[in-house]
């Protein structure tokens, strides 16, 4: 006949055995949770211990350093490992979130974490759900701001290389975070990979053509709405250039960006043809800018106007500009 003590002992043993099956340490997770709350990190006490969610920094490298200094102070780095996985690894089961970075804490040798005696194999998962921080200045993400002004590209790979180098420098200067850089590179890679060559030359390009662009990025929730707007407005000029470079097969003069950032109605050139891009509901070009463009080469525009209505509109804009 089983006694109360026997039942209690067996129950306790069963609980310990079951805990060992879990892919994380409940007791260690509780201690890590309490340490994060004690350090005023945004989160709550009643949350899923299998994947702690706290707003630490929004930047994976910065969060790693903070965790090491706060959770493992004065502990030999050989006694534990700290790793992180981006959101796109969630589909493969290597990350806990498809939106934010997942950080994995693994104990290698017996150590003390707060009041808890951590054992080899103890694991805790932390999802850093804070928006990525930035200090994006006006025009910083335009071709001129990224150092592309005056440069010519005959292929998308060289453009990608220069853009990646420029964005990496902005991360180093702390103007943007690593998630910002990854997000913008994902956008560029998506444009390059998704755009199929559809026209032989610029003269063959027709109005109404559309392309479906597929992006791999899943970290847009880490970027604030104001930053998304800045990226669309300024970095969109780079994406537009990459798109047109891929769309047209024969471009002997390549893709180039104006040497002067304020050149009217020109964001980039494809095979010598000036192109102006607008993001979403961007402001329409002013008549003053259109007039300046016409005035620079009147005969070119006169030849392009075939109908009486087009010639009338040309004269209206020229007269407006000259007053």
Long-range contacts (C-beta under 8 A, 24 or more apart in sequence): 22-50, 23-50, 23-123, 24-49, 24-50, 24-123, 24-124, 24-125, 25-107, 25-118, 25-122, 25-123, 25-124, 27-116, 28-105, 28-107, 28-113, 28-116, 28-118, 28-122, 28-123, 28-124, 29-124, 30-116, 31-113, 31-114, 31-115, 31-116, 32-71, 32-105, 32-113, 32-114, 32-124, 32-126, 34-114, 35-70, 35-71, 35-113, 35-114, 36-70, 36-126, 39-70, 42-130, 50-125, 51-96, 51-97, 51-102, 51-125, 51-126, 51-127, 52-124, 52-125, 52-126, 52-127, 53-126, 53-127, 53-129, 54-126, 54-127, 54-128, 54-129, 54-130, 55-128, 55-129, 55-130, 55-131, 56-126, 56-128, 56-130, 57-128, 57-130, 57-133, 58-128, 58-130, 58-131, 58-132, 58-133, 58-177, 58-179, 58-222, 59-132, 59-133, 59-177, 59-178, 59-179, 60-84, 60-86, 60-101, 60-103, 60-128, 60-178, 60-179, 61-178, 63-101, 63-103, 63-128, 64-103, 67-103, 67-105, 67-126, 71-105, 71-113, 72-111, 72-113, 75-111, 75-112, 76-109, 78-108, 78-109, 79-107, 79-108, 79-109, 79-110, 79-111, 80-105, 80-106, 80-107, 80-108, 80-109, 80-111, 81-105, 81-106, 81-108, 86-182, 86-219, 87-218, 87-219, 88-216, 88-217, 88-218, 88-219, 90-218, 96-125, 96-127, 97-127, 97-129, 98-218, 99-129, 99-218, 99-219, 99-221, 99-222, 100-127, 100-128, 100-129, 100-219, 100-221, 100-222, 101-127, 101-128, 101-179, 101-222, 102-126, 102-127, 103-127, 103-128, 131-221, 131-222, 131-223, 131-224, 132-177, 132-178, 132-179, 132-180, 132-222, 132-223, 132-224, 132-227, 133-177, 134-175, 134-176, 134-177, 134-180, 134-224, 134-227, 135-174, 135-175, 135-176, 136-175, 136-176, 136-180, 136-227, 136-230, 137-175, 139-234, 139-261, 140-170, 140-175, 140-234, 141-184, 141-230, 141-231, 141-234, 141-235, 141-238, 142-234, 142-235, 142-237, 142-238, 142-261, 143-237, 143-238, 143-241, 143-257, 143-258, 143-261, 143-267, 143-268, 144-257, 144-258, 144-261, 145-234, 146-238, 148-238, 148-257, 149-257, 149-258, 149-259, 149-260, 149-261, 150-256, 150-257, 150-258, 150-259, 151-256, 151-257, 152-253, 152-254, 152-255, 152-256, 153-241, 153-245, 153-254, 153-255, 153-256, 154-251, 154-254, 154-255, 155-245, 156-192, 156-242, 156-245, 156-246, 159-238, 159-241, 159-242, 159-245, 159-255, 160-185, 160-188, 160-189, 160-192, 160-242, 163-188, 163-238, 179-219, 179-222, 179-223, 180-223, 180-227, 180-231, 182-217, 182-219, 183-217, 183-219, 183-220, 183-222, 183-223, 183-231, 184-231, 184-235, 186-215, 186-216, 186-217, 186-219, 187-215, 187-217, 187-231, 187-235, 187-239, 188-238, 188-239, 188-242, 189-216, 190-214, 190-215, 190-216, 190-217, 191-239, 191-242, 191-243, 191-246, 192-242, 192-246, 195-242, 195-243, 195-246, 195-247, 196-246, 196-247, 197-246, 197-247, 197-248, 197-249, 198-247, 198-248, 199-247, 199-248, 199-249, 200-248, 200-249, 200-250, 201-248, 201-249, 201-250, 201-251, 201-271, 202-248, 202-251, 202-270, 202-271, 202-272, 202-273, 204-248, 205-247, 205-248, 209-247, 211-243, 211-247, 213-243, 232-279, 232-280, 233-279, 233-282, 236-277, 236-279, 237-267, 237-268, 237-277, 240-267, 240-268, 240-275, 240-277, 241-267, 241-268, 241-270, 241-275, 244-268, 244-270, 244-275, 245-270, 264-289, 264-290, 264-292, 264-293, 265-289, 265-290, 265-293, 287-317, 287-320, 287-321, 288-321, 290-317, 290-321, 291-317, 291-318, 291-320, 291-321, 291-322, 292-321, 294-318, 294-321, 295-321, 295-322
